[in-house]
């Protein structure tokens, strides 16, 4: 157990060093504060939230390979998965209400709540839905890189 914890700490330290090397000390600190939720964005908060939301949705559609919302009157599985992942990430990285999130997919607050809860359940047991979890993790990595760039 100690070897695993030591390796994880070593990986964390190497990643922090890379972050500092790429962005500089002050910007790296700002990125960490932003991602941990300990900093309050003062300028253009609404613009920033819109950017993050639009990025997540458009990137999810690319990663989950959504071509059409509906086929023969039924919502496609790819669209459902992209929507669910988008809801979950938007809820984690922004402070939008369920109602605000639902508007992006023509749903209400209960639709947003349902998809976020469903995504949490899927992510809690990743071995049962590996394709979805892999795409979700790719989407989250892309979002973190995007947030780092707009800071």
C-alpha positions as CSV (number, residue, x, y, z in Angstrom):
1,X,0.0,0.0,0.0
2,X,2.8,2.4,0.9
3,X,4.6,1.7,-2.5
4,X,1.4,2.6,-4.4
5,X,0.9,5.8,-2.3
6,X,4.5,6.7,-2.9
7,X,4.2,6.1,-6.6
8,X,1.1,8.2,-6.8
9,X,2.8,11.0,-4.9
10,X,5.7,10.8,-7.2
11,X,3.4,10.9,-10.3
12,X,1.7,13.9,-8.8
13,X,4.9,15.7,-8.1
14,X,6.1,15.0,-11.7
15,X,2.9,16.3,-13.1
16,X,3.0,19.5,-11.0
17,X,6.6,20.0,-12.2
18,X,5.5,19.7,-15.8
19,X,2.6,22.1,-15.1
20,X,5.0,24.7,-13.6
21,X,7.4,24.2,-16.5
22,X,4.7,24.8,-19.1
23,X,2.9,27.7,-17.5
24,X,5.2,29.2,-14.9
25,X,4.7,29.2,-11.1
26,X,2.0,31.8,-10.7
27,X,-0.2,30.6,-13.5
28,X,0.2,27.0,-12.3
29,X,-1.0,28.0,-8.9
30,X,-3.9,29.8,-10.4
31,X,-4.8,26.7,-12.4
32,X,-4.7,24.5,-9.4
33,X,-6.8,27.0,-7.4
34,X,-9.3,27.2,-10.2
35,X,-9.6,23.5,-10.6
36,X,-10.0,22.9,-6.9
37,X,-12.6,25.6,-6.6
38,X,-10.7,27.7,-4.1
39,X,-10.5,30.8,-6.3
40,X,-13.3,33.0,-7.4
41,X,-13.2,34.3,-10.9
42,X,-13.8,38.0,-10.8
43,X,-13.8,39.0,-14.5
44,X,-16.1,37.8,-17.2
45,X,-17.6,35.0,-15.0
46,X,-20.6,34.5,-17.3
47,X,-18.5,34.5,-20.4
48,X,-16.2,31.9,-18.9
49,X,-19.1,29.7,-17.9
50,X,-20.5,29.9,-21.4
51,X,-17.2,29.0,-22.9
52,X,-16.8,26.0,-20.7
53,X,-20.3,24.9,-21.3
54,X,-20.1,25.2,-25.1
55,X,-16.7,23.5,-25.1
56,X,-17.9,20.6,-23.1
57,X,-21.0,20.0,-25.3
58,X,-19.2,20.4,-28.6
59,X,-16.3,18.3,-27.5
60,X,-18.6,15.6,-26.2
61,X,-20.4,15.4,-29.5
62,X,-17.0,14.9,-31.2
63,X,-15.7,12.3,-28.8
64,X,-18.9,10.3,-28.6
65,X,-19.2,10.6,-32.4
66,X,-22.7,12.1,-32.4
67,X,-23.8,12.7,-36.0
68,X,-27.6,13.0,-35.6
69,X,-29.7,13.7,-32.5
70,X,-32.5,11.4,-33.7
71,X,-32.8,8.5,-36.1
72,X,-36.3,7.4,-37.1
73,X,-37.8,9.6,-34.3
74,X,-35.6,8.0,-31.5
75,X,-32.7,9.7,-29.7
76,X,-29.5,7.9,-30.5
77,X,-27.4,6.2,-27.9
78,X,-24.3,8.3,-28.8
79,X,-26.3,11.5,-28.2
80,X,-27.6,10.2,-24.9
81,X,-24.1,9.3,-23.7
82,X,-22.7,12.6,-24.8
83,X,-25.5,14.5,-23.1
84,X,-25.0,12.5,-19.9
85,X,-21.2,13.1,-19.8
86,X,-21.8,16.8,-20.6
87,X,-24.2,17.2,-17.8
88,X,-21.9,15.6,-15.3
89,X,-18.8,17.6,-16.3
90,X,-20.7,20.9,-16.5
91,X,-22.0,20.2,-13.0
92,X,-18.5,19.5,-11.7
93,X,-16.6,22.4,-13.3
94,X,-19.2,25.1,-13.1
95,X,-21.8,26.3,-10.6
96,X,-24.7,26.3,-13.0
97,X,-28.1,25.2,-11.7
98,X,-29.8,22.1,-13.0
99,X,-32.3,24.3,-14.8
100,X,-29.5,26.3,-16.5
101,X,-27.8,23.1,-17.6
102,X,-31.0,21.6,-18.9
103,X,-31.7,24.5,-21.2
104,X,-28.7,23.5,-23.3
105,X,-30.4,20.2,-24.1
106,X,-34.0,21.4,-24.1
107,X,-34.7,19.7,-20.8
108,X,-35.7,20.9,-17.4
109,X,-33.9,20.6,-14.0
110,X,-35.1,17.0,-13.4
111,X,-33.6,15.9,-16.7
112,X,-30.2,17.3,-15.7
113,X,-30.4,15.8,-12.2
114,X,-31.3,12.4,-13.7
115,X,-28.4,12.4,-16.1
116,X,-25.9,13.6,-13.6
117,X,-27.0,10.9,-11.1
118,X,-27.0,8.2,-13.8
119,X,-23.4,9.2,-14.9
120,X,-22.2,9.0,-11.3
121,X,-23.5,5.5,-11.1
122,X,-21.8,4.4,-14.3
123,X,-18.5,6.0,-13.2
124,X,-18.7,4.3,-9.8
125,X,-18.4,0.9,-11.5
126,X,-16.2,1.6,-14.6
127,X,-15.5,-2.0,-15.5
128,X,-19.1,-2.5,-16.6
129,X,-19.1,0.3,-19.2
130,X,-15.5,0.7,-20.4
131,X,-16.3,2.5,-23.7
132,X,-18.3,5.2,-22.0
133,X,-15.8,5.7,-19.2
134,X,-12.9,5.9,-21.6
135,X,-14.6,8.6,-23.6
136,X,-15.7,10.4,-20.5
137,X,-12.1,10.5,-19.2
138,X,-10.9,11.8,-22.6
139,X,-13.6,14.5,-22.5
140,X,-12.5,15.5,-18.9
141,X,-8.8,15.7,-19.9
142,X,-9.7,17.9,-22.8
143,X,-11.8,20.1,-20.5
144,X,-9.0,20.5,-18.0
145,X,-6.6,21.5,-20.8
146,X,-9.2,24.0,-22.1
147,X,-9.6,25.5,-18.7
148,X,-5.9,25.8,-18.3
149,X,-5.7,27.7,-21.6
150,X,-8.4,30.2,-20.8
151,X,-7.0,31.1,-17.4
